Amino acid sequence: MLKSPENHDQKCSVQDSHKRMEKFRSKGLLCLLLNLARV
């Protein structure tokens, strides 16, 4: 499981960025839905 700390850090950073993207995407969708509801 534990090979090299660098690899582990890279994996974590990739997961973090992916989570951030998912959050941003869901936020964007919510904004779009709210805007559509307003119109």
PDB file of N, CA, C and O in Angstrom:
ATOM      1  N   MET A   1       0.835  -1.209   0.000  1.00  0.00           N
ATOM      2  CA  MET A   1       0.000   0.000   0.000  1.00  0.00           C
ATOM      3  C   MET A   1       0.871   1.261   0.000  1.00  0.00           C
ATOM      4  O   MET A   1       0.765   2.108  -0.887  1.00  0.00           O
ATOM      5  N   LEU A   2       1.741   1.365   1.025  1.00  0.00           N
ATOM      6  CA  LEU A   2       2.594   2.558   1.111  1.00  0.00           C
ATOM      7  C   LEU A   2       3.848   2.367   0.278  1.00  0.00           C
ATOM      8  O   LEU A   2       4.736   1.602   0.655  1.00  0.00           O
ATOM      9  N   LYS A   3       3.926   3.050  -0.840  1.00  0.00           N
ATOM     10  CA  LYS A   3       5.114   2.925  -1.703  1.00  0.00           C
ATOM     11  C   LYS A   3       6.013   4.140  -1.529  1.00  0.00           C
ATOM     12  O   LYS A   3       7.074   4.048  -0.912  1.00  0.00           O
ATOM     13  N   SER A   4       5.596   5.259  -2.063  1.00  0.00           N
ATOM     14  CA  SER A   4       6.407   6.481  -1.923  1.00  0.00           C
ATOM     15  C   SER A   4       5.501   7.632  -1.519  1.00  0.00           C
ATOM     16  O   SER A   4       4.390   7.746  -2.036  1.00  0.00           O
ATOM     17  N   PRO A   5       5.948   8.485  -0.608  1.00  0.00           N
ATOM     18  CA  PRO A   5       5.132   9.624  -0.151  1.00  0.00           C
ATOM     19  C   PRO A   5       4.750  10.550  -1.297  1.00  0.00           C
ATOM     20  O   PRO A   5       3.662  11.127  -1.298  1.00  0.00           O
ATOM     21  N   GLU A   6       5.647  10.694  -2.277  1.00  0.00           N
ATOM     22  CA  GLU A   6       5.341  11.583  -3.410  1.00  0.00           C
ATOM     23  C   GLU A   6       4.107  11.083  -4.152  1.00  0.00           C
ATOM     24  O   GLU A   6       3.199  11.852  -4.469  1.00  0.00           O
ATOM     25  N   ASN A   7       4.093   9.769  -4.423  1.00  0.00           N
ATOM     26  CA  ASN A   7       2.958   9.194  -5.138  1.00  0.00           C
ATOM     27  C   ASN A   7       1.673   9.401  -4.341  1.00  0.00           C
ATOM     28  O   ASN A   7       0.632   9.741  -4.902  1.00  0.00           O
ATOM     29  N   HIS A   8       1.758   9.193  -3.029  1.00  0.00           N
ATOM     30  CA  HIS A   8       0.580   9.356  -2.169  1.00  0.00           C
ATOM     31  C   HIS A   8       0.082  10.800  -2.236  1.00  0.00           C
ATOM     32  O   HIS A   8      -1.119  11.040  -2.365  1.00  0.00           O
ATOM     33  N   ASP A   9       1.004  11.760  -2.149  1.00  0.00           N
ATOM     34  CA  ASP A   9       0.614  13.174  -2.206  1.00  0.00           C
ATOM     35  C   ASP A   9      -0.068  13.471  -3.533  1.00  0.00           C
ATOM     36  O   ASP A   9      -1.081  14.168  -3.585  1.00  0.00           O
ATOM     37  N   GLN A  10       0.507  12.926  -4.612  1.00  0.00           N
ATOM     38  CA  GLN A  10      -0.073  13.181  -5.931  1.00  0.00           C
ATOM     39  C   GLN A  10      -1.509  12.656  -5.975  1.00  0.00           C
ATOM     40  O   GLN A  10      -2.418  13.337  -6.451  1.00  0.00           O
ATOM     41  N   LYS A  11      -1.696  11.431  -5.469  1.00  0.00           N
ATOM     42  CA  LYS A  11      -3.024  10.832  -5.467  1.00  0.00           C
ATOM     43  C   LYS A  11      -3.997  11.728  -4.705  1.00  0.00           C
ATOM     44  O   LYS A  11      -5.098  12.009  -5.179  1.00  0.00           O
ATOM     45  N   CYS A  12      -3.580  12.175  -3.520  1.00  0.00           N
ATOM     46  CA  CYS A  12      -4.444  13.012  -2.682  1.00  0.00           C
ATOM     47  C   CYS A  12      -4.803  14.308  -3.421  1.00  0.00           C
ATOM     48  O   CYS A  12      -5.964  14.717  -3.438  1.00  0.00           O
ATOM     49  N   SER A  13      -3.812  14.940  -4.023  1.00  0.00           N
ATOM     50  CA  SER A  13      -4.066  16.204  -4.714  1.00  0.00           C
ATOM     51  C   SER A  13      -5.049  15.980  -5.862  1.00  0.00           C
ATOM     52  O   SER A  13      -5.927  16.808  -6.105  1.00  0.00           O
ATOM     53  N   VAL A  14      -4.899  14.861  -6.562  1.00  0.00           N
ATOM     54  CA  VAL A  14      -5.810  14.565  -7.677  1.00  0.00           C
ATOM     55  C   VAL A  14      -7.226  14.400  -7.149  1.00  0.00           C
ATOM     56  O   VAL A  14      -8.177  14.928  -7.725  1.00  0.00           O
ATOM     57  N   GLN A  15      -7.363  13.665  -6.049  1.00  0.00           N
ATOM     58  CA  GLN A  15      -8.693  13.467  -5.467  1.00  0.00           C
ATOM     59  C   GLN A  15      -9.284  14.801  -5.022  1.00  0.00           C
ATOM     60  O   GLN A  15     -10.467  15.066  -5.236  1.00  0.00           O
ATOM     61  N   ASP A  16      -8.455  15.637  -4.403  1.00  0.00           N
ATOM     62  CA  ASP A  16      -8.924  16.945  -3.933  1.00  0.00           C
ATOM     63  C   ASP A  16      -9.438  17.777  -5.100  1.00  0.00           C
ATOM     64  O   ASP A  16     -10.524  18.354  -5.033  1.00  0.00           O
ATOM     65  N   SER A  17      -8.649  17.834  -6.171  1.00  0.00           N
ATOM     66  CA  SER A  17      -9.048  18.644  -7.324  1.00  0.00           C
ATOM     67  C   SER A  17     -10.349  18.093  -7.908  1.00  0.00           C
ATOM     68  O   SER A  17     -11.216  18.862  -8.325  1.00  0.00           O
ATOM     69  N   HIS A  18     -10.488  16.761  -7.941  1.00  0.00           N
ATOM     70  CA  HIS A  18     -11.705  16.157  -8.485  1.00  0.00           C
ATOM     71  C   HIS A  18     -12.905  16.543  -7.623  1.00  0.00           C
ATOM     72  O   HIS A  18     -13.962  16.901  -8.141  1.00  0.00           O
ATOM     73  N   LYS A  19     -12.731  16.466  -6.309  1.00  0.00           N
ATOM     74  CA  LYS A  19     -13.819  16.846  -5.400  1.00  0.00           C
ATOM     75  C   LYS A  19     -14.188  18.305  -5.622  1.00  0.00           C
ATOM     76  O   LYS A  19     -15.366  18.661  -5.670  1.00  0.00           O
ATOM     77  N   ARG A  20     -13.157  19.149  -5.758  1.00  0.00           N
ATOM     78  CA  ARG A  20     -13.416  20.578  -5.972  1.00  0.00           C
ATOM     79  C   ARG A  20     -14.220  20.765  -7.255  1.00  0.00           C
ATOM     80  O   ARG A  20     -15.174  21.542  -7.291  1.00  0.00           O
ATOM     81  N   MET A  21     -13.829  20.051  -8.303  1.00  0.00           N
ATOM     82  CA  MET A  21     -14.545  20.171  -9.578  1.00  0.00           C
ATOM     83  C   MET A  21     -16.002  19.749  -9.401  1.00  0.00           C
ATOM     84  O   MET A  21     -16.907  20.414  -9.904  1.00  0.00           O
ATOM     85  N   GLU A  22     -16.228  18.647  -8.689  1.00  0.00           N
ATOM     86  CA  GLU A  22     -17.608  18.182  -8.480  1.00  0.00           C
ATOM     87  C   GLU A  22     -18.408  19.239  -7.731  1.00  0.00           C
ATOM     88  O   GLU A  22     -19.553  19.524  -8.085  1.00  0.00           O
ATOM     89  N   LYS A  23     -17.803  19.824  -6.689  1.00  0.00           N
ATOM     90  CA  LYS A  23     -18.487  20.878  -5.918  1.00  0.00           C
ATOM     91  C   LYS A  23     -18.829  22.037  -6.840  1.00  0.00           C
ATOM     92  O   LYS A  23     -19.954  22.537  -6.836  1.00  0.00           O
ATOM     93  N   PHE A  24     -17.836  22.466  -7.640  1.00  0.00           N
ATOM     94  CA  PHE A  24     -18.041  23.599  -8.536  1.00  0.00           C
ATOM     95  C   PHE A  24     -19.148  23.285  -9.536  1.00  0.00           C
ATOM     96  O   PHE A  24     -19.992  24.134  -9.824  1.00  0.00           O
ATOM     97  N   ARG A  25     -19.140  22.049 -10.067  1.00  0.00           N
ATOM     98  CA  ARG A  25     -20.141  21.670 -11.062  1.00  0.00           C
ATOM     99  C   ARG A  25     -21.536  21.714 -10.444  1.00  0.00           C
ATOM    100  O   ARG A  25     -22.462  22.277 -11.028  1.00  0.00           O
ATOM    101  N   SER A  26     -21.686  21.114  -9.254  1.00  0.00           N
ATOM    102  CA  SER A  26     -22.998  21.100  -8.599  1.00  0.00           C
ATOM    103  C   SER A  26     -23.445  22.528  -8.303  1.00  0.00           C
ATOM    104  O   SER A  26     -24.624  22.856  -8.431  1.00  0.00           O
ATOM    105  N   LYS A  27     -22.492  23.375  -7.907  1.00  0.00           N
ATOM    106  CA  LYS A  27     -22.824  24.779  -7.622  1.00  0.00           C
ATOM    107  C   LYS A  27     -23.324  25.436  -8.902  1.00  0.00           C
ATOM    108  O   LYS A  27     -24.336  26.136  -8.888  1.00  0.00           O
ATOM    109  N   GLY A  28     -22.621  25.215 -10.004  1.00  0.00           N
ATOM    110  CA  GLY A  28     -23.003  25.803 -11.284  1.00  0.00           C
ATOM    111  C   GLY A  28     -24.398  25.343 -11.696  1.00  0.00           C
ATOM    112  O   GLY A  28     -25.206  26.142 -12.170  1.00  0.00           O
ATOM    113  N   LEU A  29     -24.678  24.048 -11.512  1.00  0.00           N
ATOM    114  CA  LEU A  29     -25.989  23.523 -11.878  1.00  0.00           C
ATOM    115  C   LEU A  29     -27.071  24.173 -11.025  1.00  0.00           C
ATOM    116  O   LEU A  29     -28.140  24.517 -11.528  1.00  0.00           O
ATOM    117  N   LEU A  30     -26.792  24.341  -9.730  1.00  0.00           N
ATOM    118  CA  LEU A  30     -27.773  24.974  -8.844  1.00  0.00           C
ATOM    119  C   LEU A  30     -28.062  26.393  -9.320  1.00  0.00           C
ATOM    120  O   LEU A  30     -29.218  26.813  -9.374  1.00  0.00           O
ATOM    121  N   CYS A  31     -27.003  27.132  -9.665  1.00  0.00           N
ATOM    122  CA  CYS A  31     -27.177  28.510 -10.140  1.00  0.00           C
ATOM    123  C   CYS A  31     -28.016  28.516 -11.412  1.00  0.00           C
ATOM    124  O   CYS A  31     -28.908  29.349 -11.570  1.00  0.00           O
ATOM    125  N   LEU A  32     -27.725  27.582 -12.321  1.00  0.00           N
ATOM    126  CA  LEU A  32     -28.475  27.517 -13.578  1.00  0.00           C
ATOM    127  C   LEU A  32     -29.952  27.257 -13.293  1.00  0.00           C
ATOM    128  O   LEU A  32     -30.825  27.913 -13.862  1.00  0.00           O
ATOM    129  N   LEU A  33     -30.228  26.300 -12.414  1.00  0.00           N
ATOM    130  CA  LEU A  33     -31.619  25.979 -12.087  1.00  0.00           C
ATOM    131  C   LEU A  33     -32.316  27.189 -11.474  1.00  0.00           C
ATOM    132  O   LEU A  33     -33.463  27.482 -11.811  1.00  0.00           O
ATOM    133  N   LEU A  34     -31.629  27.890 -10.578  1.00  0.00           N
ATOM    134  CA  LEU A  34     -32.225  29.069  -9.944  1.00  0.00           C
ATOM    135  C   LEU A  34     -32.527  30.131 -10.994  1.00  0.00           C
ATOM    136  O   LEU A  34     -33.591  30.749 -10.973  1.00  0.00           O
ATOM    137  N   ASN A  35     -31.583  30.341 -11.913  1.00  0.00           N
ATOM    138  CA  ASN A  35     -31.793  31.345 -12.957  1.00  0.00           C
ATOM    139  C   ASN A  35     -32.973  30.958 -13.843  1.00  0.00           C
ATOM    140  O   ASN A  35     -33.783  31.809 -14.208  1.00  0.00           O
ATOM    141  N   LEU A  36     -33.071  29.674 -14.187  1.00  0.00           N
ATOM    142  CA  LEU A  36     -34.180  29.220 -15.031  1.00  0.00           C
ATOM    143  C   LEU A  36     -35.507  29.404 -14.294  1.00  0.00           C
ATOM    144  O   LEU A  36     -36.505  29.804 -14.895  1.00  0.00           O
ATOM    145  N   ALA A  37     -35.514  29.113 -12.998  1.00  0.00           N
ATOM    146  CA  ALA A  37     -36.747  29.248 -12.213  1.00  0.00           C
ATOM    147  C   ALA A  37     -37.176  30.713 -12.159  1.00  0.00           C
ATOM    148  O   ALA A  37     -38.368  31.022 -12.168  1.00  0.00           O
ATOM    149  N   ARG A  38     -36.188  31.610 -12.104  1.00  0.00           N
ATOM    150  CA  ARG A  38     -36.513  33.045 -12.031  1.00  0.00           C
ATOM    151  C   ARG A  38     -37.181  33.505 -13.324  1.00  0.00           C
ATOM    152  O   ARG A  38     -38.121  34.300 -13.294  1.00  0.00           O
ATOM    153  N   VAL A  39     -36.704  33.012 -14.438  1.00  0.00           N
ATOM    154  CA  VAL A  39     -37.247  33.467 -15.742  1.00  0.00           C
ATOM    155  C   VAL A  39     -38.651  32.923 -15.999  1.00  0.00           C
ATOM    156  O   VAL A  39     -39.243  33.209 -17.040  1.00  0.00           O
TER     157      VAL A  39
END
